[in-house]
């Protein structure tokens, strides 16, 4: 299974915000630069995460992005399900339907594998993902404050 770029960026943004407790709130532009993603893509991700109640965005002086309590405790598996949306690993019914789809055992096996993937991630939270050594590394990266001009 491969995650979309959108989900990848969303997880990185959440991880970055999880270590931003004792500093000025980072802006979308700063988070995008730190996590090395295009600003426009980060802005779309931030809007979706805000809509999901996982982050707060404040405008103006003293503004920036912060992780909500729900963002800290959200299940990684649940978050990936939400961002990736429903769907099978393979498209058996696509524009050229698979000729064995009515009796295929692979489709069920792939569904089981997908659920096992999510089940492994379900107990994990953003807070757990930024435990050492990841959190300290993110803090170090953030302190270098790349050029956001």
LINRA-V9615 format. One record per pair of residues at least 12 apart in sequence whose ideal C-beta (glycine too) atoms are under 8 Angstrom apart, sorted by the first residue. I is the first residue (numbers start at 1). J is the second residue. D is the distance in Angstrom with one decimal. If there is no record, write none. Layout:
i->I j->J d->D
i->I j->J d->D
This chain:
i->1 j->89 d->5.9
i->1 j->113 d->7.7
i->1 j->114 d->6.1
i->1 j->117 d->5.6
i->3 j->80 d->6.7
i->3 j->84 d->6.7
i->4 j->83 d->7.4
i->4 j->84 d->6.4
i->5 j->41 d->7.3
i->6 j->41 d->7.6
i->6 j->44 d->7.4
i->6 j->45 d->6.4
i->6 j->48 d->7.9
i->6 j->83 d->6.4
i->7 j->80 d->5.9
i->7 j->83 d->4.4
i->7 j->84 d->5.8
i->9 j->35 d->7.3
i->9 j->37 d->5.0
i->9 j->41 d->5.8
i->9 j->42 d->6.3
i->9 j->45 d->4.8
i->10 j->45 d->4.9
i->10 j->48 d->7.0
i->10 j->49 d->6.0
i->10 j->79 d->7.4
i->10 j->83 d->5.7
i->11 j->76 d->7.4
i->11 j->79 d->7.5
i->11 j->80 d->7.9
i->11 j->129 d->7.8
i->12 j->35 d->4.5
i->12 j->37 d->7.0
i->13 j->31 d->5.6
i->13 j->35 d->6.5
i->13 j->42 d->6.4
i->13 j->45 d->5.6
i->13 j->46 d->6.6
i->13 j->49 d->6.7
i->13 j->55 d->7.7
i->13 j->65 d->7.9
i->14 j->49 d->6.8
i->14 j->54 d->6.6
i->14 j->55 d->7.3
i->14 j->67 d->6.6
i->14 j->71 d->6.1
i->14 j->79 d->7.9
i->14 j->126 d->4.8
i->15 j->126 d->6.2
i->15 j->129 d->5.7
i->15 j->130 d->5.4
i->15 j->134 d->7.1
i->15 j->138 d->6.3
i->16 j->31 d->5.3
i->16 j->34 d->6.0
i->16 j->35 d->5.6
i->16 j->138 d->6.0
i->16 j->142 d->6.8
i->17 j->31 d->7.1
i->17 j->55 d->6.2
i->17 j->65 d->5.7
i->17 j->66 d->6.4
i->17 j->67 d->4.2
i->17 j->71 d->7.2
i->18 j->67 d->5.5
i->18 j->71 d->7.7
i->18 j->72 d->6.6
i->18 j->126 d->4.9
i->18 j->127 d->6.2
i->18 j->129 d->7.5
i->18 j->130 d->4.5
i->18 j->135 d->7.4
i->18 j->138 d->7.9
i->19 j->130 d->5.5
i->19 j->135 d->5.1
i->19 j->138 d->4.6
i->19 j->139 d->5.1
i->19 j->142 d->6.8
i->20 j->65 d->7.7
i->20 j->66 d->6.9
i->20 j->67 d->7.4
i->20 j->142 d->7.0
i->23 j->142 d->7.2
i->24 j->62 d->8.0
i->24 j->64 d->6.6
i->25 j->58 d->6.9
i->25 j->62 d->7.5
i->25 j->63 d->6.6
i->25 j->64 d->2.6
i->25 j->65 d->6.0
i->25 j->66 d->5.5
i->26 j->64 d->5.4
i->26 j->65 d->5.8
i->26 j->142 d->7.1
i->27 j->63 d->7.5
i->27 j->64 d->5.2
i->27 j->65 d->6.8
i->27 j->148 d->7.4
i->28 j->42 d->5.5
i->28 j->43 d->5.4
i->28 j->46 d->5.0
i->28 j->57 d->7.5
i->28 j->65 d->6.4
i->29 j->42 d->7.9
i->29 j->148 d->4.7
i->30 j->64 d->7.9
i->30 j->145 d->6.9
i->30 j->146 d->7.9
i->30 j->148 d->5.2
i->31 j->46 d->7.7
i->31 j->65 d->6.4
i->33 j->146 d->4.2
i->33 j->147 d->7.1
i->33 j->148 d->4.9
i->34 j->141 d->5.7
i->34 j->142 d->5.5
i->34 j->144 d->8.0
i->34 j->145 d->7.7
i->34 j->146 d->6.1
i->46 j->65 d->6.5
i->48 j->83 d->7.5
i->49 j->71 d->7.3
i->52 j->82 d->6.8
i->53 j->68 d->6.1
i->53 j->70 d->5.2
i->53 j->71 d->7.7
i->54 j->67 d->7.0
i->54 j->68 d->5.9
i->54 j->70 d->5.9
i->54 j->71 d->3.6
i->54 j->74 d->6.0
i->54 j->79 d->7.7
i->55 j->67 d->5.7
i->55 j->68 d->6.2
i->55 j->71 d->5.6
i->56 j->68 d->5.8
i->67 j->126 d->7.0
i->71 j->126 d->6.3
i->72 j->125 d->6.6
i->72 j->126 d->5.8
i->72 j->127 d->5.0
i->73 j->125 d->5.4
i->73 j->126 d->7.9
i->73 j->127 d->7.0
i->74 j->125 d->6.4
i->74 j->126 d->6.5
i->75 j->121 d->7.3
i->75 j->122 d->5.1
i->75 j->123 d->7.2
i->75 j->124 d->7.1
i->75 j->125 d->6.7
i->76 j->121 d->4.4
i->76 j->122 d->7.4
i->76 j->124 d->4.3
i->76 j->125 d->6.7
i->76 j->126 d->7.3
i->76 j->129 d->6.9
i->77 j->118 d->4.3
i->77 j->119 d->6.8
i->77 j->120 d->7.4
i->77 j->121 d->3.6
i->77 j->122 d->3.6
i->77 j->123 d->7.8
i->77 j->124 d->7.2
i->78 j->122 d->6.6
i->80 j->118 d->6.9
i->80 j->121 d->6.3
i->81 j->118 d->6.2
i->88 j->107 d->6.7
i->88 j->110 d->6.6
i->88 j->111 d->6.7
i->88 j->114 d->7.7
i->89 j->110 d->4.6
i->89 j->111 d->7.9
i->89 j->113 d->7.5
i->89 j->114 d->5.9
i->90 j->106 d->7.7
i->90 j->107 d->7.2
i->90 j->110 d->6.3
i->92 j->104 d->6.9
i->92 j->107 d->5.7
